[in-house]
């Protein structure tokens, strides 16, 4: 049982209008009583109602530290299901630290990273998947990643897991009951029913895993590498997407010698874009290193945007690039469509199956088509959320994979005509593995590791 009281600064430590110090635990209200003085000097916060706000001063003895608002919230109707006190003070760094030090002086200890949310989990207010969603909300890089994390916090993933586990548990209970009391409970014909259940559960998990790649992309962005020959318009494309002169653009071939990286929000699609050196056979040592680096980075990309200059002929360098992108998700941009073409889409289609888009970066033509093509490639043309949930957490993804494998083993046992007690072993494995996602039967070390990644004060 947790009995100590913790405190931390819950807002960013910088000059601001307001800072917040959060206190949680059995002695939270007792501690604030020791350091709070109302304007009239006779208000005792331990005697006040829950979820009320009080104006006064934080003091250390006779010394006034700051003028504050104090919020009293009593268990269990709080974030941690413990008594919580929040102090809203002026947002200066010195004053905020002084108040925290005073709270610690009078009985609290400094909270570890994520300890408030850890207590919410340990006290049963949220499960582990919801706790992890809190961290994802804080670090969300775009609106869609935020919405996905909010759906997870509201329990969408939890509900899926609970329903799957209930179905699995019913089959485990039936098998065990029939094995214990074969005279009254028959397993005749049960194999067919179980196989049907397993197929339904397997399909549900496979669907979640299929969409988990999109979940990772929503959370982390699409690692996008821009490839092409020198002067094809790669750096100009980057600058246009960013909306500023991020990369140097000249008429001199080989201007870009190293990678230039930028994160771009393309109407909800996060692109982690890397502009690379123009790929060509060169004797320049530095440029050659840049080309080698471009080829290596391209092999690790989620998406390659291959920019071609439609006003110049194809050559052996294009053949090299087409070889690089052969088995990668790629889009081909025929740039400089405002000039007299030397190559056409029809010619390129004979050499590759990748989508081809005619654009003119200079005239700002075709960039909307690029956005639509990326949506189609990664999100099947859709980029919005209703009540859907994408799995973005690698721990969850691994647990779903393990539970899927256990369910497949059950199916194999049915096909092989194995004894029914073999079913229970693998069904229980699937049940317990799914439970680990929401925090049931999970090792303490793993719990500590998860919350260690949280920010202070949360």
PyMOL commands that set and color helices and strands:
alter all, ss='L'
color gray80, all
select helices_A, chain A and resi 28-35+45-47+93-105+115-122+128-139+143-153+156-180+190-220+234-242+285-298+316-324+345-349+367-379+394-416+420-438+444-452
alter helices_A, ss='H'
color red, helices_A
select strands_A, chain A and resi 6-9+16-24+36-38+52-60+63-73+84-91+109-110+222-228+260-266+269-275+303-309+330-335+355-358
alter strands_A, ss='S'
color yellow, strands_A
deselect
rebuild
show_as cartoon
